[in-house]
Amino acid sequence: MQYTDHSIRTLYDAAGQARQIQAVEKGFISLLADHIDLPFVPMQSL
């Protein structure tokens, strides 16, 4: 997801499952979720 000054980035493993969710704002990365074990569907909006 991309917004004016920040973005939400989802990192996937080799099987295509989400493993980490990050918020990126002005070059700084904040970890929102890590080691996700369940199937994850990206959010359409906040």
Secondary structure, 3 states (H helix, E strand, C coil): CECCCEEEEEEECCCCCEEEEEEEECCEEEEEEECCCCCCCCCCCC
